[in-house]
Amino acid sequence: MRGELIAIVGATATGKTALAVALSEAVGGEVINADSRQVYRGMDIGTAKPSAAEQAAARHWVIDRVAPDQPYTLASFLDDARAAIADIAGRGRTPIVAGGTGQYVWALLEGWRVPRVPPDITLRQELEALAARAGAGAVATLLRAEDPESADSIDRRNVRRMIRAIEVTRSSGRRFSEWQVKDGPPADDLRIVGLSLARDALYARIDARVDAMLAAGLAAEVAALIAAGYDCDLPAMSGIGYRQMCGYLRGETSLDAAAAEMKTETHRLTRMQHAWFRRDDARIAWLDASAPDVVGQALHIVRRAAAS
């Protein structure tokens, strides 16, 4: 596809959605979600889905795509995101990708070729049980025996991705690493803006966000999902916030303990996101998310790049 594409990346709670909306209004754009949890309908508070006001200010794509009990894969995301980019650009507007799921972001921006291998639920449960019983290292050892290159490239803390690599290797007859071919960005003019915060400031924002989610009714949202027939064992319900609220609603933990765990787990998530979005990545123009003129700085980057 010819034309321009803007991406806004960074860790959770750095303000990616707000910046995407502001840029959309300034440059005539529309936002493509790249958060793997916001694709589920009915999961709004715990995924920090764009508010009604934000969705009114800028059209958002790739949110509310499936019910919580329906599978949604990287291939699903790429199909949806690429179709959105073509539609937006075809109307003379600017696609703006915003999200913190690194795998989604780079698969789209680098043009990954992704195997069309459906989830093997039995295998996943078997390997998840192995990880729970023997630790992530046991899954990493299994992956190394089947695909050494993937074992070297995948963070062993990312058990879900190691399981997916094993799943694809076994189902397709080709090593997962052999699928990692990149066709390049889906636009000629790609600009990537990264938002960062000092660790203490980021953790403070995360903690405030968790408190706000609970005040907004996260427990009631999860209770409604359960009442609608969506079991807590579903992959969609394993995300931060939903997992803890399930435990709280079952009486396994207190609300205060659930909130504390949400904060700790989100802090840990940001460390994984930093591995995907590195400060030394020359493709990313990094900005301080706490700067009062961050929108103006981002606009300067976008317009300067477009003019060069």
C-alpha positions as CSV (number, residue, x, y, z in Angstrom):
1,M,0.0,0.0,0.0
2,R,1.3,3.4,-0.8
3,G,0.8,6.4,1.5
4,E,1.5,7.1,5.1
5,L,1.1,5.2,8.4
6,I,1.6,6.5,11.9
7,A,2.2,4.1,14.9
8,I,2.1,5.0,18.6
9,V,3.8,2.5,20.9
10,G,4.9,2.1,24.4
11,A,4.0,0.5,27.7
12,T,0.6,0.4,29.4
13,A,-0.7,3.7,30.8
14,T,1.7,6.0,28.9
15,G,-1.2,7.7,27.1
16,K,-1.2,6.0,23.7
17,T,-4.9,6.2,23.1
18,A,-5.2,9.9,24.1
19,L,-2.3,10.8,21.8
20,A,-3.8,8.7,18.9
21,V,-7.1,10.6,19.2
22,A,-5.3,14.0,19.3
23,L,-3.3,13.1,16.2
24,S,-6.4,11.8,14.4
25,E,-8.1,15.1,14.9
26,A,-5.0,17.0,13.8
27,V,-4.1,15.1,10.7
28,G,-7.4,13.6,9.6
29,G,-6.8,10.1,10.8
30,E,-8.5,7.0,12.2
31,V,-7.2,4.7,14.9
32,I,-6.4,1.0,14.5
33,N,-6.2,-0.8,17.9
34,A,-3.2,-3.0,18.5
35,D,-4.1,-4.2,22.0
36,S,-4.8,-7.9,22.1
37,R,-7.5,-7.6,24.8
38,Q,-9.6,-4.8,23.4
39,V,-10.8,-7.1,20.6
40,Y,-13.2,-8.8,23.0
41,R,-16.8,-7.5,23.4
42,G,-18.0,-6.8,26.9
43,M,-14.5,-6.4,28.2
44,D,-14.2,-2.6,28.4
45,I,-13.1,-1.5,31.9
46,G,-10.3,-4.1,32.4
47,T,-8.8,-3.5,29.0
48,A,-8.9,0.3,29.2
49,K,-10.8,0.3,26.0
50,P,-11.2,3.8,24.4
51,S,-14.0,5.7,26.1
52,A,-17.2,6.7,24.3
53,A,-15.9,10.2,24.0
54,E,-12.6,9.0,22.5
55,Q,-14.5,6.8,20.0
56,A,-16.7,9.7,19.1
57,A,-13.7,11.9,18.5
58,A,-11.9,9.4,16.3
59,R,-13.1,6.3,14.5
60,H,-11.5,3.2,16.1
61,W,-10.9,-0.1,14.3
62,V,-10.2,-3.6,15.6
63,I,-12.1,-3.3,18.9
64,D,-15.1,-5.4,19.9
65,R,-14.3,-7.9,17.2
66,V,-15.2,-11.2,18.9
67,A,-17.0,-12.5,22.0
68,P,-14.8,-13.6,24.9
69,D,-15.2,-17.3,24.0
70,Q,-14.2,-16.9,20.4
71,P,-10.6,-17.3,19.3
72,Y,-8.7,-14.3,18.0
73,T,-5.2,-14.9,16.7
74,L,-2.3,-12.9,15.4
75,A,-3.5,-13.8,11.9
76,S,-7.0,-12.5,12.7
77,F,-5.5,-9.2,13.8
78,L,-3.3,-8.8,10.7
79,D,-6.3,-9.5,8.5
80,D,-8.4,-6.9,10.3
81,A,-5.6,-4.3,10.6
82,R,-4.5,-4.6,7.0
83,A,-8.1,-4.2,5.8
84,A,-8.6,-1.2,8.0
85,I,-5.4,0.4,6.7
86,A,-6.6,-0.1,3.1
87,D,-10.0,1.3,3.9
88,I,-8.7,4.4,5.7
89,A,-6.1,5.2,3.2
90,G,-8.5,4.6,0.3
91,R,-10.6,7.5,1.7
92,G,-7.6,9.8,1.8
93,R,-7.3,9.6,5.6
94,T,-4.3,8.6,7.8
95,P,-4.2,5.2,9.5
96,I,-2.8,5.5,13.1
97,V,-1.9,2.2,14.8
98,A,-1.9,2.5,18.6
99,G,-1.3,-0.3,21.2
100,G,1.1,-2.0,23.5
101,T,0.9,-5.6,22.3
102,G,4.4,-5.8,20.8
103,Q,3.7,-8.9,18.7
104,Y,0.7,-7.3,17.1
105,V,2.5,-4.0,16.4
106,W,5.7,-5.4,14.8
107,A,3.9,-8.2,12.9
108,L,1.9,-5.4,11.2
109,L,4.7,-2.8,10.8
110,E,7.3,-5.3,9.7
111,G,5.0,-7.4,7.4
112,W,5.2,-10.8,9.1
113,R,3.9,-13.8,7.3
114,V,1.9,-15.7,9.8
115,P,0.9,-19.4,9.7
116,R,-2.8,-20.1,9.5
117,V,-2.7,-22.7,12.2
118,P,-5.8,-22.7,14.5
119,P,-5.4,-23.2,18.2
120,D,-4.9,-26.7,19.5
121,I,-6.8,-26.5,22.8
122,T,-5.7,-29.9,24.0
123,L,-2.0,-29.2,23.3
124,R,-2.2,-25.8,24.9
125,Q,-3.7,-27.2,28.1
126,E,-1.1,-29.9,28.2
127,L,1.8,-27.4,27.9
128,E,0.2,-24.9,30.2
129,A,-0.1,-27.7,32.8
130,L,3.6,-28.5,32.2
131,A,4.6,-24.9,32.8
132,A,2.5,-24.8,36.0
133,R,4.0,-28.0,37.2
134,A,7.6,-27.7,36.2
135,G,8.1,-24.0,35.3
136,A,8.6,-22.1,32.0
137,G,12.0,-23.7,31.6
138,A,10.4,-27.1,30.9
139,V,8.4,-25.6,28.0
140,A,11.6,-23.8,26.8
141,T,13.5,-27.1,26.8
142,L,10.7,-28.7,24.8
143,L,10.7,-25.9,22.3
144,R,14.5,-26.0,21.9
145,A,14.3,-29.7,20.9
146,E,11.8,-28.9,18.2
147,D,12.9,-25.4,17.1
148,P,16.2,-24.1,18.5
149,E,16.0,-20.8,16.7
150,S,12.6,-20.0,18.2
151,A,13.9,-21.0,21.6
152,D,16.7,-18.5,21.2
153,S,14.5,-15.6,20.1
154,I,11.4,-16.0,22.3
155,D,11.6,-14.6,25.9
156,R,11.2,-17.7,28.1
157,R,9.0,-15.7,30.4
158,N,6.5,-15.6,27.5
159,V,5.0,-19.1,28.0
160,R,2.1,-18.4,25.8
161,R,4.3,-17.5,22.8
162,M,6.6,-20.6,23.4
163,I,3.5,-22.8,23.4
164,R,2.3,-21.2,20.2
165,A,5.7,-21.9,18.6
166,I,5.4,-25.5,19.5
167,E,1.8,-25.6,18.3
168,V,2.6,-24.1,14.9
169,T,5.7,-26.4,14.4
170,R,3.7,-29.5,15.1
171,S,0.6,-28.5,13.1
172,S,2.3,-27.1,10.0
173,G,5.2,-29.4,9.7
174,R,7.5,-26.4,9.5
175,R,9.5,-24.8,12.4
176,F,7.8,-21.7,13.8
177,S,11.1,-19.8,13.1
178,E,10.8,-20.7,9.4
179,W,7.5,-18.7,9.2
180,Q,9.2,-15.5,10.4
181,V,9.6,-13.9,7.0
182,K,9.0,-10.2,6.8
183,D,7.6,-8.4,3.8
184,G,8.1,-4.9,5.1
185,P,5.7,-2.1,6.3
186,P,2.2,-1.8,4.8
187,A,2.9,1.8,3.8
188,D,5.7,3.7,2.1
189,D,5.8,6.4,4.8
190,L,5.9,4.9,8.3
191,R,6.5,7.0,11.4
192,I,6.6,5.4,14.8
193,V,6.2,7.6,18.0
194,G,7.1,6.0,21.3
195,L,5.8,7.2,24.7
196,S,7.9,6.6,27.8
197,L,7.9,7.4,31.5
198,A,10.4,7.0,34.3
199,R,9.6,3.8,36.1
200,D,8.3,5.4,39.3
201,A,6.0,7.7,37.3
202,L,4.8,4.8,35.2
203,Y,4.1,2.6,38.2
204,A,2.2,5.5,39.8
205,R,0.0,5.8,36.7
206,I,-0.6,2.1,36.6
207,D,-1.7,2.0,40.2
208,A,-4.0,4.9,39.7
209,R,-5.5,3.3,36.7
210,V,-6.2,0.0,38.6
211,D,-7.9,2.0,41.3
212,A,-10.0,3.8,38.7
213,M,-11.0,0.5,37.1
214,L,-12.2,-0.9,40.4
215,A,-14.1,2.3,41.1
216,A,-15.6,2.2,37.6
217,G,-17.1,-1.3,38.3
218,L,-14.5,-3.9,37.1
219,A,-15.9,-6.5,39.5
220,A,-19.4,-6.0,38.2
221,E,-18.1,-6.2,34.6
222,V,-16.5,-9.6,35.3
223,A,-19.6,-10.8,37.2
224,A,-21.7,-9.9,34.2
225,L,-19.4,-11.8,31.8
226,I,-19.6,-14.9,34.1
227,A,-23.4,-14.5,34.2
228,A,-23.5,-14.4,30.4
229,G,-21.8,-17.8,30.3
230,Y,-18.1,-16.8,29.9
231,D,-16.1,-19.0,32.1
232,C,-13.1,-17.7,34.0
233,D,-11.0,-20.4,32.4
234,L,-11.3,-18.9,28.9
235,P,-8.1,-17.4,27.5
236,A,-9.8,-14.0,27.2
237,M,-10.5,-14.1,30.9
238,S,-6.9,-14.8,31.8
239,G,-5.8,-11.2,31.3
240,I,-4.7,-8.9,34.1
241,G,-7.8,-7.7,36.0
242,Y,-10.1,-10.4,34.8
243,R,-8.1,-13.2,36.4
244,Q,-7.9,-11.4,39.7
245,M,-11.6,-10.4,39.7
246,C,-12.5,-14.0,39.1
247,G,-10.6,-15.0,42.2
248,Y,-12.3,-12.3,44.2
249,L,-15.8,-13.2,43.0
250,R,-15.1,-16.8,43.9
251,G,-14.1,-15.8,47.4
252,E,-10.5,-16.8,47.0
253,T,-9.0,-13.4,47.7
254,S,-10.0,-10.0,49.1
255,L,-10.6,-7.0,46.9
256,D,-7.5,-5.3,48.3
257,A,-5.4,-8.3,47.6
258,A,-6.8,-8.6,44.0
259,A,-6.0,-4.9,43.4
260,A,-2.5,-5.3,44.7
261,E,-1.9,-8.3,42.4
262,M,-3.3,-6.4,39.4
263,K,-0.8,-3.6,40.1
264,T,2.2,-5.9,40.5
265,E,1.3,-7.9,37.4
266,T,0.9,-4.8,35.3
267,H,4.3,-3.5,36.5
268,R,5.7,-6.8,35.3
269,L,3.8,-6.5,32.0
270,T,5.5,-3.2,31.3
271,R,8.9,-4.8,31.6
272,M,7.9,-7.2,28.9
273,Q,6.6,-4.4,26.8
274,H,9.9,-2.6,27.1
275,A,11.6,-5.6,25.6
276,W,9.4,-5.2,22.5
277,F,9.7,-1.5,22.3
278,R,13.4,-0.7,23.0
279,R,14.7,2.7,23.7
280,D,17.7,2.0,21.4
281,D,15.4,1.1,18.4
282,A,16.3,3.8,15.8
283,R,12.9,3.4,14.1
284,I,11.1,4.8,17.2
285,A,11.0,8.5,18.0
286,W,10.7,8.5,21.8
287,L,8.8,11.2,23.7
288,D,8.4,11.8,27.4
289,A,4.7,11.0,28.0
290,S,4.5,13.4,30.9
291,A,5.6,16.4,28.9
292,P,2.8,19.0,28.7
293,D,3.3,19.5,25.0
294,V,3.6,15.9,24.1
295,V,0.9,16.2,21.4
296,G,2.7,19.1,19.8
297,Q,6.0,17.2,19.9
298,A,4.4,14.2,18.2
299,L,2.8,16.4,15.5
300,H,6.2,18.0,14.9
301,I,7.7,14.5,14.4
302,V,4.9,13.4,12.1
303,R,4.9,16.6,10.0
304,R,8.7,16.9,9.8
305,A,9.0,13.3,8.6
306,A,6.2,13.8,6.0
307,A,8.0,16.9,4.7
308,S,11.4,15.2,4.3
